[in-house]
């Protein structure tokens, strides 16, 4: 169908996240169901996340177990990137559903929820303007002020947190906090969700202040234990490792454990104490003691056994965490068993397929890795990481075209995915498709100007183009930024040989071989050694190169 709709009011009030997307879906889905029901079924998660009222038309084929659990059992907080996955899935649905020549006009775009802003950005990036022309207008009628009761606000906050609509969780949560008595049961539920969302979006200072306010407002040990845990995670999980304070996190986790130990209800105590010990395991792991971390996770699993059928997601997380630790300790069979058990609890949760696939890949079980990556792609909205991981597997198998296609899809889904530019540029350079490689290097350096990987590729491209001074600048920077990067030393060795510095070439290639003894490095050093008349050493390098990886 050609999409021609009246102006959509994109203001996030009163309908909240995906106001625009839901309005669009209510028009498209009933018509698409008449002739392409499979298309709707393939995007059930995205459609129902944006427009839950369409549940009467759309069956949730890929619903995980979270939807059937009680509020206190839904412990997983979707990552901030989940909304990008939803936006990409919705864009793919719209692209397949509409005919060329459509238009979509949105007023109050400046006041849209971040979910709609992201969705519209993805629409404009992924659907050509001659298929769907999107027009955004910042002005529009001002909707009436919010009139929801605290209970209605809570229902909205709970849904937003479950779906990963973190900005709306904060905005609505703050309204709920303002409309309830500090320290009360409903106020605490607002506080916990709001502080968690603030932390997930990197707004740690505000989250920490809210956890502190919760402690000042309550004498409930459950509140104090959860606030201590939440405060600890701000330090333990900070996105910048340099800003993590693992010692301070340990202190707060010790407080949480001490309080949880005293909880009178045995089931609540078993759950919360296990939850806290699992958090402390993260600190132990990041401090370099995986055995201590494993002991804590196993003690949490013993506590979880007391819960019966309750808290399946808690058990799933503990199994996957133990699998990760066992894999790090070389106990791969046990690790694979734990991942299988975690996946069995919720076969529609993609993350553990990815983790198990990565373990299969490291073990050389490429068919099993491929199967897991592709399962991860099937059970949820578009997942850039799964395409990226599959591209690495395809590269190792020699399927360069498949790898390039996967990397291209990663970049289409997420233009800020730096590693995809690095890997695609490297593959293109190896194929001597230098112009395309340079375009990826340029795009990647715009995201990360000091990336040594991109600078190493840039030096390689400039060497091939005869731009020797530019190549030397790029490669010197790459070596300075990442002294352990073999490709930077190897590429600089090639450059130095090219400009006649044969001794320098041997020195750089020798360092590259020390870091990563790849056949091509031995072959290149053999050429330089022969140029210096060191025939025996050159022959030894040629023999190593012939042996392959």
VEXSE-272500 format. One line per 3 residues: number of its first residue (from 1); for each residue x, y, z of C-alpha. Coordinates in pm, 1 decimal. Example, Ala and Ser with C-alpha at 12.3 -4.5 7.8 and 13.67 -1.06 7.14 Angstrom:
REM VEXSE-272500
1	1230.0:-450.0:780.0 ~ 1367.0:-106.0:714.0
END
This chain:
REM VEXSE-272500
1	0.0:0.0:0.0 ~ 107.8:357.5:-56.8 ~ 123.9:531.2:279.0
4	-67.9:859.6:284.6 ~ -165.3:957.4:639.3 ~ -292.7:1269.2:811.8
7	-41.9:1458.9:1021.6 ~ 60.4:1255.3:1327.8 ~ 104.8:1440.7:1654.5
10	435.5:1309.1:1788.1 ~ 418.3:1468.8:2132.4 ~ 505.9:1208.3:2394.3
13	222.4:1330.3:2615.3 ~ -24.0:1166.1:2671.9 ~ 60.4:839.4:2492.7
16	429.7:804.9:2576.0 ~ 687.3:593.2:2392.5 ~ 627.4:511.0:2026.4
19	336.8:749.9:1986.9 ~ 426.3:793.5:1618.6 ~ 517.2:430.6:1557.1
22	197.1:302.8:1717.9 ~ -18.5:537.0:1509.2 ~ 157.0:418.7:1195.4
25	126.0:51.4:1291.1 ~ -245.2:82.2:1360.4 ~ -284.7:188.1:997.8
28	-47.8:-67.5:844.9 ~ -89.8:-387.9:1042.5 ~ -459.1:-462.3:969.2
31	-401.6:-410.1:596.7 ~ -80.3:-614.6:587.1 ~ -249.8:-902.1:768.8
34	-487.5:-938.4:472.7 ~ -212.0:-1035.0:229.9 ~ 117.4:-1080.4:418.5
37	46.9:-1227.2:760.5 ~ 396.2:-1379.6:767.5 ~ 546.2:-1028.9:755.9
40	351.3:-930.7:1065.9 ~ 446.1:-1254.4:1240.4 ~ 814.4:-1193.2:1165.3
43	797.2:-860.2:1351.7 ~ 564.2:-952.0:1638.0 ~ 804.1:-835.6:1910.8
46	860.9:-492.4:1759.8 ~ 494.7:-435.7:1673.9 ~ 366.8:-530.7:2018.7
49	638.2:-333.1:2197.1 ~ 536.1:-17.9:2010.0 ~ 159.8:-80.0:1994.5
52	50.0:-325.2:2266.5 ~ -314.6:-258.5:2182.2 ~ -260.4:-456.2:1859.4
55	-236.0:-776.5:2066.2 ~ -588.9:-856.7:1956.3 ~ -456.7:-886.8:1599.8
58	-93.9:-992.1:1643.7 ~ 6.3:-1314.7:1816.9 ~ 318.6:-1290.5:2030.7
61	502.5:-1587.3:1876.7 ~ 840.3:-1498.6:2026.2 ~ 739.1:-1384.9:2373.4
64	993.2:-1485.4:2637.8 ~ 900.5:-1593.6:2987.1 ~ 922.1:-1241.4:3136.2
67	570.5:-1157.7:3022.6 ~ 425.7:-1434.6:3242.1 ~ 621.7:-1350.1:3557.5
70	529.7:-1140.9:3858.1 ~ 675.8:-795.3:3905.4 ~ 942.2:-904.5:4154.1
73	1056.8:-1189.0:3926.3 ~ 1119.8:-966.2:3622.2 ~ 1478.5:-884.4:3717.1
76	1627.7:-822.1:3372.4 ~ 1664.4:-461.5:3261.0 ~ 1685.1:-437.1:2880.9
79	1997.6:-262.4:2757.6 ~ 1958.2:92.2:2620.7 ~ 2037.8:-43.7:2272.9
82	1718.5:-252.2:2269.1 ~ 1517.9:38.7:2134.7 ~ 1755.8:63.7:1836.6
85	1684.9:-302.5:1766.5 ~ 1311.0:-235.2:1787.3 ~ 1342.4:68.2:1559.9
88	1530.0:-133.0:1298.9 ~ 1274.1:-410.7:1309.1 ~ 990.2:-160.9:1272.3
91	1167.6:11.5:983.7 ~ 1212.1:-321.9:806.1 ~ 842.7:-395.8:853.9
94	739.1:-54.8:719.3 ~ 980.6:-82.2:424.6 ~ 831.5:-417.9:327.0
97	471.9:-302.2:381.2 ~ 457.4:24.7:186.7 ~ 472.8:100.5:-182.4
100	681.8:386.0:-329.1 ~ 544.4:734.5:-314.3 ~ 425.6:744.8:45.9
103	456.2:1031.3:291.9 ~ 467.3:1051.6:670.5 ~ 428.9:1388.8:840.9
106	485.9:1440.0:1213.1 ~ 423.5:1753.7:1415.6 ~ 555.4:1818.8:1766.2
109	859.5:1615.7:1661.6 ~ 1078.4:1812.0:1903.1 ~ 863.5:1687.4:2192.5
112	860.0:1323.0:2081.1 ~ 975.0:1046.3:2311.8 ~ 1331.0:926.5:2238.5
115	1186.9:598.2:2110.0 ~ 1001.5:785.7:1834.5 ~ 1297.3:1013.1:1762.1
118	1515.7:706.0:1713.4 ~ 1248.2:530.1:1506.7 ~ 1206.2:827.2:1273.0
121	1583.7:859.8:1234.2 ~ 1608.4:492.9:1138.2 ~ 1314.1:526.0:898.0
124	1482.5:813.8:718.3 ~ 1815.6:630.9:706.9 ~ 1686.3:294.9:587.7
127	1388.8:377.3:364.7 ~ 1457.7:582.8:49.7 ~ 1273.3:912.9:33.7
130	1104.3:812.2:-292.5 ~ 948.1:517.7:-109.0 ~ 854.9:704.8:208.5
133	914.5:1075.8:251.0 ~ 927.2:1166.0:620.4 ~ 850.4:1526.4:711.6
136	912.7:1650.2:1065.9 ~ 770.2:1971.0:1214.4 ~ 868.4:2100.4:1556.3
139	549.7:2295.3:1623.7 ~ 202.5:2161.8:1695.7 ~ -80.7:2178.1:1948.5
142	15.2:2149.5:2313.8 ~ -152.0:1846.0:2471.1 ~ -321.9:1873.6:2808.9
145	-111.0:1817.9:3122.4 ~ -73.2:1472.2:3272.2 ~ -365.0:1364.3:3492.2
148	-269.0:1005.4:3571.5 ~ -306.0:871.4:3922.7 ~ 2.0:726.5:4096.3
151	-130.2:377.6:4025.2 ~ -172.8:458.0:3654.5 ~ 174.8:607.3:3649.1
154	313.1:294.8:3809.0 ~ 155.4:72.1:3543.3 ~ 317.7:289.9:3276.8
157	656.1:288.9:3450.6 ~ 648.8:-87.4:3497.2 ~ 573.8:-144.8:3128.7
160	836.3:105.5:3012.7 ~ 1105.0:-57.5:3225.9 ~ 1009.3:-405.3:3103.4
163	1037.3:-293.9:2740.7 ~ 1357.2:-94.6:2789.7 ~ 1202.1:250.2:2738.0
166	1443.3:399.5:2987.0 ~ 1392.4:770.8:2917.3 ~ 1018.8:736.2:2967.1
169	1078.1:528.5:3280.0 ~ 1271.8:821.4:3425.2 ~ 1025.3:1090.9:3318.6
172	719.7:902.2:3442.1 ~ 902.8:771.2:3747.2 ~ 988.9:1123.2:3855.1
175	620.6:1216.0:3823.6 ~ 535.6:914.4:4038.3 ~ 793.0:1012.3:4299.8
178	646.4:1361.7:4315.8 ~ 294.1:1227.8:4363.9 ~ 365.2:974.3:4641.2
181	488.4:994.7:4997.6 ~ 866.0:944.7:5031.3 ~ 942.7:614.5:5196.7
184	606.0:458.4:5113.5 ~ 575.2:129.1:4927.9 ~ 469.7:280.9:4593.4
187	724.4:563.3:4623.8 ~ 995.8:299.5:4670.5 ~ 887.6:112.5:4357.9
190	909.5:436.4:4160.8 ~ 1249.4:511.4:4316.7 ~ 1394.2:169.9:4236.7
193	1284.1:174.4:3872.3 ~ 1389.8:537.0:3820.5 ~ 1733.1:496.1:3978.4
196	1795.8:178.1:3780.1 ~ 1702.4:350.2:3453.0 ~ 1921.6:650.6:3537.6
199	2217.2:419.8:3596.2 ~ 2155.4:230.3:3272.7 ~ 2162.1:557.7:3076.0
202	2490.7:665.7:3233.8 ~ 2333.1:925.7:3461.8 ~ 2514.5:787.5:3763.0
205	2519.1:1101.6:3975.6 ~ 2139.6:1131.9:3966.4 ~ 2097.6:759.3:4028.1
208	2331.6:769.7:4326.8 ~ 2140.2:1065.0:4473.3 ~ 1811.5:876.3:4440.6
211	1951.4:563.0:4605.9 ~ 2075.6:784.5:4890.6 ~ 1732.0:947.0:4917.0
214	1572.3:603.9:4943.3 ~ 1801.8:520.4:5235.1 ~ 1716.2:846.7:5408.9
217	1343.9:790.8:5356.6 ~ 1305.3:434.6:5479.6 ~ 1394.0:193.8:5759.5
220	1284.6:-110.8:5559.7 ~ 1577.9:-355.2:5532.5 ~ 1466.5:-458.2:5182.9
223	1498.1:-95.4:5069.6 ~ 1840.9:-62.5:5226.8 ~ 1970.0:-387.2:5078.6
226	1843.2:-301.5:4729.0 ~ 1972.8:56.6:4751.2 ~ 2315.6:-68.1:4857.0
229	2319.1:-310.8:4563.3 ~ 2205.1:-42.9:4318.0 ~ 2471.2:199.4:4441.8
232	2739.0:-69.7:4409.8 ~ 2645.6:-140.0:4049.0 ~ 2702.3:226.3:3955.3
235	3070.1:168.7:4034.5 ~ 3106.6:-194.3:3928.7 ~ 2934.5:-155.6:3589.8
238	3047.2:192.3:3486.8 ~ 3090.1:195.0:3109.0 ~ 3433.3:356.8:3145.6
241	3665.2:111.1:3324.3 ~ 3881.3:401.0:3442.8 ~ 3586.7:537.1:3642.2
244	3495.9:211.3:3814.1 ~ 3559.5:201.5:4187.2 ~ 3556.9:-168.1:4265.8
247	3660.2:-111.8:4627.2 ~ 3365.5:116.3:4690.5 ~ 3137.6:-128.0:4506.5
250	3261.1:-409.2:4731.5 ~ 3179.8:-202.1:5038.8 ~ 2822.5:-141.6:4927.1
253	2776.6:-506.7:4829.3 ~ 2904.1:-619.0:5167.3 ~ 2642.5:-392.0:5324.2
256	2372.7:-537.5:5098.7 ~ 2475.3:-892.5:5189.9 ~ 2482.4:-812.2:5561.0
259	2129.1:-668.4:5545.1 ~ 1989.6:-944.6:5323.7 ~ 2123.1:-1206.6:5564.5
262	1888.8:-1065.0:5829.8 ~ 1566.9:-1066.0:5625.0 ~ 1303.5:-1269.2:5812.8
265	1124.2:-1427.3:5516.3 ~ 1330.3:-1731.9:5408.3 ~ 1237.8:-1713.3:5039.1
268	1298.1:-1340.6:5018.1 ~ 1627.4:-1387.5:5202.8 ~ 1739.8:-1666.5:4967.9
271	1659.5:-1459.6:4660.1 ~ 1805.1:-1127.7:4770.1 ~ 2115.2:-1277.5:4929.8
274	2184.5:-1474.9:4613.1 ~ 2128.9:-1163.3:4403.9 ~ 2380.2:-969.5:4614.4
277	2639.7:-1246.8:4604.7 ~ 2608.7:-1258.7:4228.0 ~ 2682.5:-885.3:4223.8
280	2989.7:-936.6:4440.8 ~ 3103.9:-1204.7:4195.2 ~ 3123.1:-934.2:3927.9
283	3358.2:-733.0:4147.5 ~ 3576.4:-1038.9:4211.7 ~ 3592.0:-1112.8:3839.7
286	3687.3:-755.6:3751.9 ~ 3952.5:-760.8:4022.5 ~ 4104.1:-1066.6:3853.9
289	3987.3:-1352.3:4077.6 ~ 3753.4:-1575.8:3872.4 ~ 3775.8:-1857.6:4128.0
292	3637.8:-1634.5:4403.1 ~ 3369.6:-1516.2:4162.7 ~ 3279.4:-1876.3:4081.4
295	3244.2:-1959.9:4449.6 ~ 3004.5:-1670.2:4500.0 ~ 2791.3:-1763.6:4199.5
298	2772.3:-2124.0:4314.1 ~ 2665.8:-2013.6:4662.6 ~ 2394.8:-1800.5:4498.4
301	2282.8:-2106.0:4300.3 ~ 2254.5:-2308.9:4621.4 ~ 2029.7:-2037.1:4762.5
304	1825.4:-2029.4:4441.3 ~ 1754.5:-2400.0:4484.8 ~ 1546.2:-2304.5:4788.7
307	1308.8:-2098.0:4573.5 ~ 1135.4:-2387.2:4399.3 ~ 980.0:-2271.8:4071.1
310	1000.1:-1904.7:4163.7 ~ 1248.8:-1662.2:4006.8 ~ 1337.0:-1855.5:3689.1
313	1515.9:-1554.3:3540.0 ~ 1738.5:-1534.3:3848.0 ~ 1835.7:-1898.6:3797.1
316	1890.8:-1838.2:3426.5 ~ 2128.8:-1549.3:3494.8 ~ 2321.0:-1749.0:3754.7
319	2362.1:-2044.0:3517.7 ~ 2490.6:-1818.8:3238.5 ~ 2724.0:-1636.4:3475.6
322	2865.6:-1964.6:3599.9 ~ 2904.1:-2075.3:3238.6 ~ 3104.2:-1761.0:3162.0
325	3332.4:-1818.7:3461.6 ~ 3381.3:-2188.8:3385.8 ~ 3473.6:-2102.8:3027.9
328	3730.5:-1849.7:3152.5 ~ 3877.5:-2122.7:3373.7 ~ 3902.7:-2367.8:3083.0
331	3620.1:-2595.0:3203.2 ~ 3444.4:-2578.7:2868.5 ~ 3219.3:-2886.3:2887.2
334	3068.7:-2766.2:3215.2 ~ 3036.6:-2417.1:3069.2 ~ 2846.8:-2546.7:2767.6
337	2617.8:-2747.9:2996.0 ~ 2539.1:-2434.3:3197.7 ~ 2464.8:-2231.3:2887.0
340	2234.7:-2507.5:2762.6 ~ 2050.2:-2507.1:3095.6 ~ 2017.4:-2126.9:3090.3
343	1884.5:-2131.8:2734.8 ~ 1634.8:-2404.1:2827.2 ~ 1478.2:-2171.9:3086.3
346	1401.0:-1910.6:2819.2 ~ 1480.3:-2027.6:2463.2 ~ 1367.9:-1689.6:2328.8
349	1634.7:-1487.3:2510.9 ~ 1907.6:-1413.4:2252.5 ~ 2202.9:-1309.7:2468.9
352	2307.3:-1656.2:2578.3 ~ 2300.3:-1791.8:2224.8 ~ 2558.0:-1525.1:2146.9
355	2772.6:-1612.7:2447.1 ~ 2755.4:-1985.6:2379.2 ~ 2825.7:-1923.1:2011.6
358	3137.9:-1730.2:2105.2 ~ 3253.9:-2022.3:2320.6 ~ 3190.3:-2265.7:2035.3
361	3387.7:-2033.5:1805.8 ~ 3687.4:-2024.6:2042.5 ~ 3678.3:-2404.4:2057.7
364	3682.3:-2428.1:1678.1 ~ 3327.7:-2567.7:1666.1 ~ 3226.4:-2344.0:1382.0
367	2903.8:-2518.3:1282.8 ~ 2775.1:-2497.6:1639.9 ~ 2879.6:-2131.9:1663.9
370	2699.4:-2051.8:1339.6 ~ 2384.5:-2226.0:1460.8 ~ 2385.4:-2021.2:1782.6
373	2444.0:-1690.1:1606.0 ~ 2157.9:-1761.8:1369.8 ~ 1928.5:-1863.5:1655.4
376	2006.5:-1531.1:1821.0 ~ 1899.3:-1358.8:1500.9 ~ 1571.3:-1550.6:1480.8
379	1442.2:-1508.7:1835.2 ~ 1443.6:-1130.9:1857.1 ~ 1455.4:-799.4:1672.0
382	1759.4:-726.8:1450.1 ~ 2075.1:-783.9:1654.3 ~ 2392.1:-617.7:1518.2
385	2620.4:-822.1:1744.6 ~ 2497.6:-1150.1:1597.5 ~ 2567.0:-1033.3:1241.6
388	2908.0:-907.5:1353.5 ~ 2997.9:-1236.1:1520.8 ~ 2880.6:-1430.9:1217.7
391	3098.4:-1210.8:997.9 ~ 3406.5:-1307.8:1199.4 ~ 3316.9:-1674.3:1163.6
394	3264.8:-1634.5:790.5 ~ 3601.0:-1460.1:759.8 ~ 3779.8:-1750.1:928.8
397	3601.8:-1992.0:696.1 ~ 3712.1:-1795.8:390.9 ~ 3363.2:-1669.2:304.3
400	3477.2:-1312.1:249.3 ~ 3167.8:-1211.9:51.7 ~ 2942.6:-1339.1:330.2
403	3151.3:-1159.5:590.2 ~ 3133.4:-833.4:397.0 ~ 2756.8:-869.3:362.0
406	2718.9:-923.8:736.9 ~ 2941.0:-627.8:820.1 ~ 2744.2:-410.5:580.9
409	2425.7:-511.3:758.7 ~ 2579.4:-430.5:1097.2 ~ 2660.1:-80.6:976.8
412	2312.3:-40.7:828.4 ~ 2158.5:-137.4:1162.0 ~ 2401.0:70.1:1370.6
415	2614.9:330.9:1191.5 ~ 2811.9:383.0:1515.6 ~ 2937.7:22.2:1532.8
418	3311.0:97.1:1519.7 ~ 3440.8:-260.1:1503.2 ~ 3236.1:-325.8:1190.3
421	3415.0:-42.4:1007.4 ~ 3751.1:-175.2:1128.1 ~ 3688.5:-530.0:1011.1
424	3528.8:-432.3:681.1 ~ 3808.1:-188.5:603.3 ~ 4063.8:-460.8:673.1
427	3888.1:-710.6:447.3 ~ 3847.7:-456.6:168.2 ~ 4213.3:-355.1:193.2
430	4317.7:-720.9:169.6 ~ 4107.9:-746.7:-148.0 ~ 4279.1:-430.6:-281.2
433	3945.4:-252.2:-289.3 ~ 4129.4:45.0:-150.9 ~ 3877.0:317.7:-227.5
436	3602.5:136.3:-38.2 ~ 3842.9:54.8:244.8 ~ 3943.9:418.3:274.1
439	3578.4:521.9:297.6 ~ 3531.5:286.4:593.0 ~ 3851.8:410.6:756.6
442	3730.6:769.4:720.8 ~ 3389.5:684.4:867.3 ~ 3546.7:490.9:1152.6
445	3797.1:763.4:1238.1 ~ 3510.6:1011.7:1257.3 ~ 3374.1:794.3:1539.1
448	3711.7:721.6:1704.4 ~ 3987.7:954.3:1579.0 ~ 4261.6:769.7:1767.8
451	4169.4:413.2:1672.4 ~ 4502.4:232.4:1623.9 ~ 4333.9:-38.1:1417.9
454	4201.0:213.3:1167.3 ~ 4529.2:405.5:1165.9 ~ 4712.0:81.9:1085.4
457	4480.8:21.0:789.5 ~ 4513.8:383.9:681.9 ~ 4892.6:346.2:683.2
460	4859.3:34.2:470.1 ~ 4635.9:216.9:220.5 ~ 4864.6:520.4:204.2
463	5167.8:295.9:152.0 ~ 4994.4:130.1:-144.0 ~ 4899.7:471.8:-283.1
466	5255.5:601.9:-254.4 ~ 5164.8:853.6:15.2 ~ 5464.4:758.0:225.6
469	5476.7:1056.3:459.8 ~ 5105.3:1023.2:541.5 ~ 5148.7:649.4:587.9
472	5436.0:701.1:832.2 ~ 5236.4:949.6:1038.0 ~ 4940.9:712.3:1064.0
475	5153.0:409.7:1150.0 ~ 5366.2:592.5:1405.5 ~ 5045.8:700.8:1579.4
478	4909.8:344.8:1567.1 ~ 5226.7:208.4:1728.5 ~ 5223.1:482.0:1991.9
481	4855.9:426.0:2077.4 ~ 4874.3:44.5:2075.4 ~ 5230.3:-92.3:2118.0
484	5088.8:-443.1:2130.4 ~ 4914.4:-424.4:1791.2 ~ 5104.0:-652.8:1554.7
487	4933.2:-512.2:1243.3 ~ 5068.4:-163.9:1313.8 ~ 5428.5:-290.0:1342.7
490	5387.3:-516.0:1039.9 ~ 5241.7:-243.8:820.3 ~ 5512.0:-2.7:928.2
493	5770.2:-267.2:844.2 ~ 5628.9:-289.2:490.3 ~ 5638.4:88.4:460.9
496	5999.0:107.8:581.9 ~ 6105.1:-155.9:329.4 ~ 5919.4:34.5:55.9
499	6112.6:354.9:128.1 ~ 6448.7:174.4:150.6 ~ 6488.0:141.6:527.9
502	6544.8:-232.5:518.4 ~ 6702.8:-262.0:864.3 ~ 6409.3:-71.9:1010.9
505	6170.3:-299.3:821.4 ~ 6331.2:-609.3:974.7 ~ 6311.9:-455.5:1321.9
508	5942.1:-368.6:1286.8 ~ 5850.6:-703.5:1133.9 ~ 6041.4:-886.2:1406.6
511	5840.3:-702.0:1669.9 ~ 5517.6:-784.7:1486.1 ~ 5612.2:-1154.0:1477.5
514	5686.6:-1149.3:1849.3 ~ 5336.1:-1019.5:1907.2 ~ 5151.5:-1240.3:1655.6
517	5356.9:-1484.6:1442.2 ~ 5139.4:-1486.5:1131.0 ~ 5263.3:-1641.6:801.0
520	5242.0:-1313.5:606.5 ~ 5470.2:-1143.8:858.3 ~ 5731.3:-1417.9:821.6
523	5700.5:-1391.2:441.2 ~ 5751.2:-1014.4:449.9 ~ 6047.6:-1040.1:683.7
526	6201.7:-1303.5:455.9 ~ 6198.9:-1053.7:168.4 ~ 6371.4:-791.0:381.5
529	6626.7:-1039.0:516.6 ~ 6719.3:-1150.0:164.4 ~ 6765.6:-787.9:67.2
532	7019.5:-765.3:350.0 ~ 7193.6:-1083.1:235.8 ~ 7084.0:-1283.0:541.2
535	6983.2:-1584.8:334.5 ~ 6969.0:-1848.4:607.8 ~ 6737.4:-1640.0:822.6
538	6525.6:-1560.4:517.5 ~ 6494.2:-1929.5:434.4 ~ 6382.3:-2003.4:790.2
541	6111.9:-1736.7:761.4 ~ 6000.7:-1871.9:424.8 ~ 5966.6:-2218.3:577.5
544	5756.2:-2081.6:864.1 ~ 5539.0:-1888.6:619.5 ~ 5480.4:-2201.4:412.3
547	5358.4:-2390.0:720.3 ~ 5057.5:-2157.9:741.0 ~ 4878.9:-2043.9:1055.1
END
